[in-house]
């Protein structure tokens, strides 16, 4: 019983170390592009594309803009009119949502 517990503990430690090593390697490979970003100032951006719908407007910013590309983000804003509805949808990336009345 003690040998099984020890074996389990060692295998969990091995998996954690392997995962941490892979994570560090992945982060160090991805930082090369972002270390080159040297923005002198940040400018307010206007949306490059607006799509009008029955319930409001969807605005997209150019993802190839230097500021957005350097930050590694893309921006979309949904302006929903009173009594309008935005249907649920899925994203395959982390998403920050904020609601203004």
C-alpha atoms as a printed R data frame, in Angstrom:
    type eleno elety resid chain resno       x      y       z
1   ATOM     1    CA   UNK     A     1   0.000  0.000   0.000
2   ATOM     2    CA   UNK     A     2   2.827  2.406   0.878
3   ATOM     3    CA   UNK     A     3   4.642  1.555  -2.375
4   ATOM     4    CA   UNK     A     4   1.512  2.319  -4.388
5   ATOM     5    CA   UNK     A     5   1.066  5.659  -2.617
6   ATOM     6    CA   UNK     A     6   4.730  6.542  -3.200
7   ATOM     7    CA   UNK     A     7   4.485  5.567  -6.859
8   ATOM     8    CA   UNK     A     8   1.354  7.681  -7.285
9   ATOM     9    CA   UNK     A     9   3.020 10.692  -5.618
10  ATOM    10    CA   UNK     A    10   6.123 10.381  -7.792
11  ATOM    11    CA   UNK     A    11   4.066 10.093 -10.976
12  ATOM    12    CA   UNK     A    12   2.042 13.216 -10.071
13  ATOM    13    CA   UNK     A    13   5.271 15.138  -9.366
14  ATOM    14    CA   UNK     A    14   6.720 13.961 -12.688
15  ATOM    15    CA   UNK     A    15   3.600 15.107 -14.566
16  ATOM    16    CA   UNK     A    16   3.669 18.516 -12.876
17  ATOM    17    CA   UNK     A    17   7.345 19.029 -13.675
18  ATOM    18    CA   UNK     A    18   6.839 17.944 -17.295
19  ATOM    19    CA   UNK     A    19   3.856 20.291 -17.684
20  ATOM    20    CA   UNK     A    20   5.763 23.230 -16.133
21  ATOM    21    CA   UNK     A    21   8.741 22.627 -18.428
22  ATOM    22    CA   UNK     A    22   6.484 22.508 -21.504
23  ATOM    23    CA   UNK     A    23   4.716 25.693 -20.403
24  ATOM    24    CA   UNK     A    24   8.002 27.563 -19.921
25  ATOM    25    CA   UNK     A    25   9.271 26.392 -23.320
26  ATOM    26    CA   UNK     A    26   6.013 27.496 -24.996
27  ATOM    27    CA   UNK     A    27   6.142 30.947 -23.356
28  ATOM    28    CA   UNK     A    28   9.774 31.523 -24.282
29  ATOM    29    CA   UNK     A    29   9.067 30.660 -27.943
30  ATOM    30    CA   UNK     A    30   6.067 32.996 -28.130
31  ATOM    31    CA   UNK     A    31   7.773 36.016 -26.593
32  ATOM    32    CA   UNK     A    32  10.097 36.703 -29.519
33  ATOM    33    CA   UNK     A    33   7.444 38.573 -31.485
34  ATOM    34    CA   UNK     A    34   6.241 40.638 -28.537
35  ATOM    35    CA   UNK     A    35   9.719 41.633 -27.377
36  ATOM    36    CA   UNK     A    36  10.105 43.492 -30.681
37  ATOM    37    CA   UNK     A    37   7.099 45.727 -29.922
38  ATOM    38    CA   UNK     A    38   8.292 49.179 -28.965
39  ATOM    39    CA   UNK     A    39   5.355 51.573 -29.129
40  ATOM    40    CA   UNK     A    40   6.238 55.182 -28.319
41  ATOM    41    CA   UNK     A    41   2.615 56.231 -27.701
42  ATOM    42    CA   UNK     A    42  -0.838 54.688 -27.750
43  ATOM    43    CA   UNK     A    43  -3.477 56.236 -29.984
44  ATOM    44    CA   UNK     A    44  -7.259 56.004 -29.761
45  ATOM    45    CA   UNK     A    45  -8.511 53.846 -32.610
46  ATOM    46    CA   UNK     A    46 -11.718 54.024 -34.598
47  ATOM    47    CA   UNK     A    47 -13.433 50.826 -35.756
48  ATOM    48    CA   UNK     A    48 -12.478 49.768 -39.272
49  ATOM    49    CA   UNK     A    49 -15.740 47.957 -39.989
50  ATOM    50    CA   UNK     A    50 -19.311 48.563 -38.774
51  ATOM    51    CA   UNK     A    51 -22.158 46.154 -39.360
52  ATOM    52    CA   UNK     A    52 -25.676 47.525 -38.820
53  ATOM    53    CA   UNK     A    53 -28.391 45.091 -37.726
54  ATOM    54    CA   UNK     A    54 -31.961 45.287 -36.428
55  ATOM    55    CA   UNK     A    55 -30.858 45.393 -32.783
56  ATOM    56    CA   UNK     A    56 -27.795 47.633 -33.039
57  ATOM    57    CA   UNK     A    57 -24.278 47.834 -34.437
58  ATOM    58    CA   UNK     A    58 -21.300 45.477 -34.384
59  ATOM    59    CA   UNK     A    59 -17.941 47.245 -34.668
60  ATOM    60    CA   UNK     A    60 -14.635 45.547 -35.480
61  ATOM    61    CA   UNK     A    61 -11.133 46.983 -35.172
62  ATOM    62    CA   UNK     A    62  -8.350 45.962 -37.547
63  ATOM    63    CA   UNK     A    63  -6.494 43.081 -35.884
64  ATOM    64    CA   UNK     A    64  -3.391 43.887 -37.969
65  ATOM    65    CA   UNK     A    65  -3.052 47.323 -36.359
66  ATOM    66    CA   UNK     A    66   0.398 47.662 -34.767
67  ATOM    67    CA   UNK     A    67  -0.956 48.445 -31.288
68  ATOM    68    CA   UNK     A    68  -3.436 45.575 -31.233
69  ATOM    69    CA   UNK     A    69  -1.017 43.128 -32.823
70  ATOM    70    CA   UNK     A    70   1.663 44.022 -30.284
71  ATOM    71    CA   UNK     A    71  -0.788 43.435 -27.417
72  ATOM    72    CA   UNK     A    72  -1.993 40.186 -29.024
73  ATOM    73    CA   UNK     A    73  -5.686 41.112 -28.888
74  ATOM    74    CA   UNK     A    74  -8.598 41.658 -31.232
75  ATOM    75    CA   UNK     A    75 -11.441 44.030 -30.427
76  ATOM    76    CA   UNK     A    76 -15.152 43.806 -31.218
77  ATOM    77    CA   UNK     A    77 -17.856 46.019 -29.738
78  ATOM    78    CA   UNK     A    78 -21.564 45.251 -29.772
79  ATOM    79    CA   UNK     A    79 -23.850 48.259 -29.346
80  ATOM    80    CA   UNK     A    80 -27.304 46.864 -28.615
81  ATOM    81    CA   UNK     A    81 -30.340 49.124 -28.810
82  ATOM    82    CA   UNK     A    82 -33.111 49.128 -26.199
83  ATOM    83    CA   UNK     A    83 -35.108 45.881 -26.312
84  ATOM    84    CA   UNK     A    84 -32.508 44.422 -28.684
85  ATOM    85    CA   UNK     A    85 -31.001 40.956 -28.313
86  ATOM    86    CA   UNK     A    86 -27.513 39.585 -28.907
87  ATOM    87    CA   UNK     A    87 -27.645 35.839 -29.417
88  ATOM    88    CA   UNK     A    88 -25.194 33.732 -27.398
89  ATOM    89    CA   UNK     A    89 -22.077 32.611 -29.242
90  ATOM    90    CA   UNK     A    90 -18.868 30.743 -28.451
91  ATOM    91    CA   UNK     A    91 -15.244 31.896 -28.686
92  ATOM    92    CA   UNK     A    92 -12.219 29.634 -28.718
93  ATOM    93    CA   UNK     A    93 -10.120 32.168 -26.802
94  ATOM    94    CA   UNK     A    94 -10.332 34.030 -23.502
95  ATOM    95    CA   UNK     A    95 -12.742 36.926 -23.656
96  ATOM    96    CA   UNK     A    96 -13.220 40.074 -21.576
97  ATOM    97    CA   UNK     A    97 -16.780 41.364 -21.481
98  ATOM    98    CA   UNK     A    98 -18.028 44.533 -19.892
99  ATOM    99    CA   UNK     A    99 -21.525 45.971 -20.025
100 ATOM   100    CA   UNK     A   100 -22.412 49.646 -19.984
101 ATOM   101    CA   UNK     A   101 -26.065 50.156 -19.128
